[in-house]
Amino acid sequence: MKRAAGLVLMGLASLCIQAKKSPPAVPAYLAAPAEALASPASRRVALGLFGHFDDDSTIAGTLNLLVRNGWEVHIAWITTAGGVGGIYGEPEQRMAEAKKAAAAVGIPPERQHYLGFPDHGAVDHLPEAVDKVTELIKEVRPSLVITCAYEGGHTDHDATPLAAYVASKRADFKFAHFEVPTYNTSGPKIMPYRMNQFIKAWGKWEYVRLDRQGYKVRKEVRRHCYKSQWFFMVPEGLIGGWRHLTGKGEPIRALPNYDFTKPPHPGKLLWQRGPGIKTGESFDYWRNAVLKLPEFQAKD
């Protein structure tokens, strides 16, 4: 009898340990639209598409949550990042950091994709970059794609939602498209700069609340992987830490119905203000590149 009771207690203890280790479910607002489009229904594949090595730090905990829930998670970067002088780091260093970050999230090397366009150069190579993203999406066949937001912070960032949008028109399957904020100048004139905050005019968003493991991964990526980008990682860490303490998490929302030929918010965009992106350029620099894509050309 005592032995049976002991076995029961051991079994209960084992179940408790397993329950403790089980990750929380992926929130329904993120998982349900993607799962509804998956083909076959059991195939859960996600792609994170970013402009630079370090943009993924804003959503690392969520990507890790997908991995721990059994999703096949891929990650891709449009540019090499770095190599433009100043404090941005060199491409080899930045790529090594990206590989370390992807490993920390739980994404193996065969699911990491480096598209190789020059830093600050996505717009100058926009048709080719969009073609490469489309090829990748057709190859991976994700039901969930997460990109940077269209917010005018950096043209390389803005190229990611644009490229995924065009890919959705060219592919023979559908996927749910979500975006994450990096930085923009959509705030009031007295202080227009916003970091890791969405442009409010484009609608509401959700927060993916991280468990202890997810937040640990987010900190690992920010503190120990993208060391060359400490000047972004420090404020991002403060913002993310406060959100974690207040029970929020990582902001995310379904891609709004953007018109990519128009600015995402009134006033000067951050990439126009600089420093070091396209300081002083007219919005036509972006618009003219977008209009070269067949999907944005007037039909006769």
N, C-alpha and C positions, 0 to 999 in steps of 0.2 A: 504493500500500500504506500509506504513511504517512498519507495523507489518510483512508483507511478506518479506520485505527487511531484517528486523531484523532476521527472521527465517533463511533466506538464509545465512546471515553472521554467525549466530550461527552454522549452518551446516558446513560451510566452515572452521570455527575455529575448530570444532570437528574433521573434516577430517585432518586438519593440525596437531592437537595434536596426532591423531592416527598414522599419517605418521611419525611424529617425534619419536614415541615410537616403530615403526616397526623396527625389527632388519635387518641389511643387509643380503642379501642372502648368503648361504654357497657357497664359490667359486666353479666354475664349475669343475676345475681340481680335486677337492676333492669329490664333490657330484656326478658328472656325472658317474664316474666308478662304484660307489656304487649303485646308483639308477638303472643303467643298469642291475645289478645282483640281485636286490631285487625281492623277490617272496612272495606274489604278488607285483606288481610294486609300490603300494601305501605304502608298509611296509618299513619304513625307520628306521633301527636299527643300532646303532653303539656301539662298545665295545672298551674302552681304557684299554690296558693290560700293567701293569708296574711291575718293580721288587720290588720297595720299596714304602712305604708311603712317598711321596714328589716328586717322579719322574714325577707325573702328573702336578706339578706346571709349567713345561715347556710348557704345551699345554692347560692350564686351560681355557684361553680365547676362544680357538677354541671349546673345549667341551661345553662351555656355549653357544657359537653361535649355535651349533647343537641343543642344548636343546631349545633355543629360536625360532628356525626354525621348531620345532615340531618333532624332531627326538626322538626316544626312546633310551636314552643313558645309557649304563651300564659301570661300571668301576670295574677293578679287579687288585689285587696285588698278586704276587706269594709268596712273603715272609712276615713274620711278621714284619720285620725291627726292628732294635735295639736289645739290650740284648747281645751285643758282647763286652761290655766294652767301656771305653773311653767316647767320647762326643756324641755318636750316639743316646742316649735316650733309654728308656725301651719300650718293645713291647706294653704295655697297654697305655702308653702316646702317642706313635706313632700312634696307631690305633685310639685313640680319636681324634688326629689331622687330620687323614685321613677322618674320618666321618664328621668332621667340614668342611674340604675342599670340599668333595663331595657335602655337603649341599649347600655350597656357589656357586658351579658350577650349582646346580639345579638338582642333581641326588638323587632321594629318596633312603631310606635305602634298599628297596626291589631290587634295581638295583645295589647295592654295593656287591662285592664278595671278600671274604678274603680266599685265598687258603691255607695259614698257614704254608708254609715251612720255615725253619729257615733262618735268615739273613745270607748272605754269603754262603748259603747251597743249592742253586738251582742246581748247578752242581752235588753235592753229591747225590741228589735225582732226577736227571734229568728224568729218565723214568716215575717216579710217577708224577712229576710236569707236564710233557708233557701230560700224560693221563688226569690229572685234567683239564688242559687248554682245551684239546680236548672235554671233557665232557661238559664243560661250553659253549664252542662255539656251540656245537651241540644243547644245550638247548636254548641258547639265539637266535641263528640263525641270526647273524648280516650280513649285506651286506657291512659294513665298519668296519675294525679293525685297531686301531692305537696302535703301540707298541714303545718301546724304539728302538733306532737304534742298529744294530750290529756294534760295534765300538771298542770293547776291553777295554772299560772304567771300567766295573764291570761285573763279570760273571752273577750276578743276572739280570742285565739289558739285557745282550746278550741272556739270556734264553728266554726272551719274544718274540723277532722276530722268534727265532728258534721254540718255541712251537707253535706259530700261523702258521708258515710255515708247520709244521708237521700236525697240525689240518686241514689245507687246503687240505692235501693229504688224510686224513682219513674221512673227512666229505662228505656228499652226496650233497653238494651245494657249490657254489663259493662265495668269498667275496673279496672286494678290500682291500689291505693291505698297509698301510702307516706307516712311521717311523718318530720319532722325536729324535734329538740328546740330549745327556746329557753331557758327557765329554769323552775325549780321549787324546792320545798322538801322533797324526798324524802330528803335526807341524814339523818345521825344528829343527835340533839338538840343536840349541842355545836356543830355547824355544818351546818344543814339545807339551806342555799342551794346550788343547783347551776346552773351556766350551760352551755348547749349540751351537756348530758348527759342521756341517757335515764333514765327510772325503771327500775331494773334488774329489778324484779319482773315486768315485762311482757315479758321475754324478750330474746334476743340481738339484735344489730344488726350492720350492716356499715359499712364506711367506703369512700366513693368517693375513691380516690386520684387526686389532681389532677396533671396534667402542668404544665410551666412556664407555658403559656398560661392554663390554668385557674386556677392560683394567682395569676397576674398579674391576671386579671379579678376574682377574689375580693378582692384587695387594693385594686383600683381602686374597687370598689363600697363597700368599708368605709372607705377613707381619703378618697376624693374625691367620693363621691356623697352618702352619708348623714352629712354634716358636723354637722348639728344633733343627731345622736344619738351624739356622740363618747364619751359616758359609758358607752354600751354597746359601741361599736365598739372601744375600746381593749382591754378585757379579752377580748372576742371575738377580736380580732386576735392577742393573746398565746396564747390557747388554740389557734386555728387554725394559727398559726405553728409551735407545738410539734408539733402533729399532722402538719404537713407535713414537718417535719424528721425526725420519727420514722417516716415512711413510712405514715401512716394516711390522713387526709383528712377529708372531711365525713361525719358520722354520718347514717345513714338506715336505716329498717327498714319492713317491711310493717306496715300498721296492725294492731295486736292486736285481739282480740275484746273491745273495751271495752263496759262497761255505762255509758252516758252519764248514767244516773240515780244513779250512785254515784261517790264521790270516786275519783280515780285513784291516790291513795296515802293511808295513814293520817296522822292529825294535821292541823294547820291547813294549808290550801293557801296559796300565796303571795298569791293575790288577796284572801284573807281577812286576811292580815297587813298588807298595804299596803306602803309608803304610796301613796295616790293611786289605788287601783283600786276595791276594794269593802271597805275596811277594816272588820273587825268583823261583816260580813254572815254569816248562816248559809248553809250549803250549799244550803238550800231555795231561796235566791234563784236559783241555777242550776237545781236539780232542777225546780222549779215551771215554769220557762220551757220546759224540755225536755218536760215532760209535756203541754204545750199542743199539741205536734206530733202529728198523727194517728198517726204510726208508733209512738208511745210510749203511746198510749191503750189501755186494756184493751178487748179485743174481746168483745162479748156472745156 
